[in-house]
Amino acid sequence: MVRLAKYNEDSFIDSAINIAAQCGIGALSMASIASSAGEPIGSLYHRFDSRGTVLARAWLKVRADFRAHVLPHWESGNTWSAVEALLQWCRSKPAYARFMLQSDAAPDFGELSAQLHALVEQDQADYDAAFERCVQTLPPHLANPGNIVHFILIGAPVAIVKPFLSQEQTIPSCIDGMLRSSHDAVCHWASSSR
């Protein structure tokens, strides 16, 4: 009879996501991940060679979920739809949102295998491409359109939802109206600015 492993890689990755979401990425250690998963540390090392590897896999899992739910709206150029999708994602996946919204860039993973490093690089390239497609939808006369799109899609929404996420509070519905007003004002300014 084949003995099945009680814990798989996903249980460790999910533990890493939850620890980072609650305590910050700096709180992640191999010991804390194993303890959170309820598994001996040797079992964790049997599957992952370092903290950086677990962190990179957790980062890629969260980003893949974000990419599936939010980035299609970036690519379509529908900026308000993209903001709505971000709000919905933050509300439905608060632990993922707290994990990812700790920083704009990928954490320092340290040394990664060539394969995992390539996956992290491809993930960033996919984000950059989606963002650039959204930038291309703005009027061509604008100076620094990337800054405008960053403010609309990331800067304003993150600034507003981050305090609620960091305190594990529900994001109130009034936030949608605030962001819609900000979004529309910036878009109006961008379309009329010469």
ChimeraX attribute file (.defattr): number of C-alpha atoms within 10 A of each C-alpha:
attribute: neighborCount
match mode: 1-to-1
recipient: residues
	/A:1	3
	/A:2	4
	/A:3	5
	/A:4	7
	/A:5	7
	/A:6	7
	/A:7	13
	/A:8	12
	/A:9	14
	/A:10	14
	/A:11	18
	/A:12	27
	/A:13	21
	/A:14	21
	/A:15	21
	/A:16	28
	/A:17	27
	/A:18	21
	/A:19	21
	/A:20	23
	/A:21	23
	/A:22	16
	/A:23	13
	/A:24	15
	/A:25	20
	/A:26	9
	/A:27	13
	/A:28	20
	/A:29	17
	/A:30	20
	/A:31	15
	/A:32	15
	/A:33	27
	/A:34	20
	/A:35	15
	/A:36	16
	/A:37	19
	/A:38	13
	/A:39	16
	/A:40	12
	/A:41	15
	/A:42	12
	/A:43	15
	/A:44	24
	/A:45	14
	/A:46	9
	/A:47	13
	/A:48	16
	/A:49	13
	/A:50	16
	/A:51	19
	/A:52	19
	/A:53	20
	/A:54	28
	/A:55	24
	/A:56	22
	/A:57	23
	/A:58	24
	/A:59	22
	/A:60	20
	/A:61	17
	/A:62	19
	/A:63	21
	/A:64	14
	/A:65	14
	/A:66	20
	/A:67	18
	/A:68	10
	/A:69	15
	/A:70	20
	/A:71	22
	/A:72	16
	/A:73	22
	/A:74	26
	/A:75	20
	/A:76	14
	/A:77	21
	/A:78	13
	/A:79	21
	/A:80	18
	/A:81	16
	/A:82	23
	/A:83	24
	/A:84	18
	/A:85	19
	/A:86	23
	/A:87	22
	/A:88	15
	/A:89	17
	/A:90	22
	/A:91	18
	/A:92	11
	/A:93	14
	/A:94	20
	/A:95	22
	/A:96	24
	/A:97	24
	/A:98	25
	/A:99	25
	/A:100	23
	/A:101	19
	/A:102	17
	/A:103	10
	/A:104	9
	/A:105	9
	/A:106	17
	/A:107	15
	/A:108	10
	/A:109	17
	/A:110	11
	/A:111	12
	/A:112	15
	/A:113	10
	/A:114	9
	/A:115	9
	/A:116	15
	/A:117	15
	/A:118	12
	/A:119	15
	/A:120	20
	/A:121	12
	/A:122	12
	/A:123	17
	/A:124	16
	/A:125	12
	/A:126	14
	/A:127	15
	/A:128	12
	/A:129	14
	/A:130	19
	/A:131	20
	/A:132	17
	/A:133	14
	/A:134	24
	/A:135	22
	/A:136	14
	/A:137	16
	/A:138	17
	/A:139	14
	/A:140	10
	/A:141	11
	/A:142	14
	/A:143	12
	/A:144	9
	/A:145	19
	/A:146	16
	/A:147	11
	/A:148	18
	/A:149	24
	/A:150	15
	/A:151	17
	/A:152	23
	/A:153	21
	/A:154	16
	/A:155	14
	/A:156	16
	/A:157	23
	/A:158	20
	/A:159	12
	/A:160	15
	/A:161	22
	/A:162	18
	/A:163	12
	/A:164	15
	/A:165	22
	/A:166	19
	/A:167	10
	/A:168	14
	/A:169	13
	/A:170	12
	/A:171	19
	/A:172	10
	/A:173	9
	/A:174	8
	/A:175	14
	/A:176	16
	/A:177	10
	/A:178	13
	/A:179	19
	/A:180	16
	/A:181	12
	/A:182	16
	/A:183	21
	/A:184	14
	/A:185	12
	/A:186	16
	/A:187	18
	/A:188	11
	/A:189	11
	/A:190	17
	/A:191	14
	/A:192	10
	/A:193	11
	/A:194	9
